[in-house]
């Protein structure tokens, strides 16, 4: 399945509280200007066929452009397939059937998974204020996310291997004073689902 996707992300995350968020922000000298807000709009079928396959379909608005992304979680990491959208193709709240036919994500879902765009419904919006910095030959991200009535904070690191990712996260935890053994949180989209529909 890997060859059908654009990239494989190997990442690790820690769910943190507001106080720990401020500690990390201070440690890395991040100001409010370092944070950019991105809006994620999620879609699935009424019987959650994507969720059942550990997949999520989103449109992200970031830096003035929309991108449709299919994310599939497997034992190696997170596979991603992207389809850039023009601003005339999609506006917030519009159905996916408005998109230009034959896009890479649409073709893959319909041909390989048998899921028609006609059956996909919007689930809601998750907004994240994110700061990203290159760190230890990887990418460190600090997130504040808002969805429905929830606000949560997350430290994320994308690296070369699972070992590299965990090593760097443990190092940051010890330097900043976080619990180095805090468990890996559920992905944002799963937390979003829980807030929207209750525990699975």
N, C-alpha and C positions, 0 to 999 in steps of 0.2 A: 504493500500500500504506500510505502514511503515515496516511490517515484512519482506518485500522483500529486504530491504536495510540494509547496514552495520552500518550506523550511521546517526544521525540527528545533524546538526550544528546549534546552535543558535548564531548568530553573528550580529554585527552592524558595520557600516563603515562610515568614513568621507573622502571626497575627499579634499585634501589639496594642497597648492602650494609649490614650492621649498623652500621658506623661512620658512614656517611652518614645513616642513619636517625636516629642519636643527634644528629648535627649539626643536622639539620632540626628535631628535637624541641626542642633547646636554642634555636635561632634563633627559633622561634615560641613559646617559653616553654610548651611542652606538658608537663603532668604526667601521671602514670599515671592520674589521675582523669579526664583528658580522653578516654581511650580506652574505647570500648565494644566488646564482643565480639558479633559476629553470625555465625550458623552458616548456611551455604548447602548445601542438599542438591540434587544435580544428577540429572537424569533424561534418558534417551534410549531409542530403540528398540535392539534387539539389532544392527541393521545401521546404526545411527547416522544416521538420516534427518535429525535436527535438525542435527547437526554438519555434514552435507553441505550444508546451506543457510545456513551461517554463523550458526546459531541456537543458543541454549542455553535450557533450561528448568530453573528452580530454584525451590525453596521456601526462603525466607529467614526465619529466626527472629530477630527483633530487637525489643528493648523490649517483650517479652511478647506479641508477635503474630506470626502466620505470614502471609506473602504469597507467592502463586504468581506468578512472573514469566516471561514469554517475552521473550528479548532477541534481536534480529536486527541484525547488523552490516551496514551498507551504506556507500556512498561518502559519505553525509551525516553519519554518526555511528552511534549505537546506538539503534534503535527499541525501545521497551519497552511491553509490555501487562501490566497487573497484575490480579490477582484475590485480594482479601483472603480469608483462611480463618479460620474459628472454630477454637478449640482442640479442639472435639469432632469436627471434620471430619477432622483429620489429626494423627497423632502420628509421631514419628521412626521410620522403618522401615516404616511402613504403605504399602500400594500406593495409587497415585493413583485407582484405581477406587472408593476409599472416599469421595472428594469428592462433594459435592452436585452432581447433574447440572445441566447448563445454565449453568455458570459461563462468564465471558467468555473466558478463555484456552482452556478446554476446547472451547467452541463454535467458536472461531476455528481451532484446530488440526484439529478433526474436519471442519468444513465447508469451510474454505479450503485446508487442506493434506492432508486425507485421512488424518490420523494419529489413530488411536484411542487413548484413554487405556489401554485393555487391553494395548497393545503397549509401553508405557513402563516402563522398569525403573530402579531407583535405581542410581546409579554410585558414590556415596560422598559424603563430607562435606568441605567446605572451611570452615575457621573463620578469621575475620579480626578482628583487634583494630584498630579504626579511630578516628582523631581527625579531626574535620571543623571547619574554620573558614572563615567568609566572608573572601574576600581578593580585592582588585582587581576588584570587581564580578563575582565568580564564587565557586566553592566549592573549597577546597583540602582534600585528604584525605591522610592518612599512614597506611599500612596495614602490618601484620605478619600474614602469612597462613600457616596450617599445613594441610597436606593430605598424607595418607599419611606418608612419612618426611621430607617437604620443609618448609622454612621459607623464605619469601622476604619481601622488603621492597619497598614501592612508594610512589612519590609520584604522586598523581593530581590533575589540575585540570580542573574542568568550567566552561566559559565560554560566551561569546556566539557565537564563531565559531572556526574552526580557527586563524586568524591570532592572535586574542586569546589562545587557549590556549597556542600555541607561544611567543608573546611572554612570557607570564607564567612559563612553565616555564623559559625561558632566563634570565629575570631572577632567578628563585630560584636557579638553578644557579650563576650568577655571584656572587650574594651569599653563598651558603652554601659555595661552593667545590667544586661538583660539576662533572663533565664536561658542558659545555653541548651537546655533540654526541652524547650517548649515544642510541642508537636507541630507537624506540618498542618496548616489549616486547610479546610476544604477550599476549592477554587472559588473565585468571586462569583461566578455564575451559579454555583451550587448554593452559596449563601443568599444570592439574589432569589433563587427558586424557593428556598426555605422561607424567606421573608414574604414572598408573594403567595405561596400555596401551602405553607406549613411543612413540617418534616416529612420526608419521603416515607 
